[in-house]
Amino acid sequence: MERAQDLKNPLKAATTRPQRVSIIIIILFHAVGLIGCSLPATDVLFLKLVPWHLLLMTIVIVYNHHQLESRFFLFVLLVFAIGFAAEWIGVHTGRLFGNYTYGETLGFKLFQIPVMIGINWFLLIYSTGILLQRSRIKSGIARILAGAVILVLLDVLIEPMAIHFDYWHWTNNHIPLKNYVCWFGLSALLLFLFDQFKFKRQSMVAPMLLIMQFVFFMALELLN
């Protein structure tokens, strides 16, 4: 997987000042968000800031992509569209993920789906794809399957907190096994798409976002 020295010292692994600043921003905003969401006096305010936090993370990730070009933005658009469409099918038919509805935390909705959910799929897929791109795994299939497993594990962490903080809600508060199966399938599909674009090796900025997502939701569950 990721080189040990990169995970232990991501700032050292970042080769430029903007990359180091970006990593600091990712860590700082997740730390502040964790504190804010864990305090009864500030949790309502910080939950309203969730869409803006995701937007800021998107700006940071896009800014740090080496060689911004039309094919990168095509990738962003495809992941957004596929992720949003899958969520639409899930919410309106229950055929994907199960029976669930979105709350208010993720902000503005289109067809009952938060627009930010498509952006979140991009952040997750891109960050996981770059993490595995930097790993020693040579097989494309192995990277895709490993990435899908990573994202399912992240979803396992997210689900209890998502319900608690009004991200989304399940019918009868029951999270079906189908949710995790579909997360795995959709993640694998989108990671396959990432693999087809064959982006050049990127910095530690995006993988750091993925790592902080794990840290944030683990810590949030412990504190709540």
Secondary structure as GFF3:
##gff-version 3
##sequence-region A 1 224
A	DSSP	alpha_helix	4	8	.	.	.	ID=ss1
A	DSSP	alpha_helix	10	13	.	.	.	ID=ss2
A	DSSP	alpha_helix	17	38	.	.	.	ID=ss3
A	DSSP	alpha_helix	43	48	.	.	.	ID=ss4
A	DSSP	alpha_helix	50	63	.	.	.	ID=ss5
A	DSSP	alpha_helix	70	93	.	.	.	ID=ss6
A	DSSP	beta_strand	100	102	.	.	.	ID=ss7
A	DSSP	beta_strand	109	110	.	.	.	ID=ss8
A	DSSP	beta_strand	113	114	.	.	.	ID=ss9
A	DSSP	alpha_helix	115	133	.	.	.	ID=ss10
A	DSSP	alpha_helix	140	164	.	.	.	ID=ss11
A	DSSP	beta_strand	168	170	.	.	.	ID=ss12
A	DSSP	three_ten_helix	171	173	.	.	.	ID=ss13
A	DSSP	alpha_helix	177	197	.	.	.	ID=ss14
A	DSSP	alpha_helix	205	223	.	.	.	ID=ss15
###
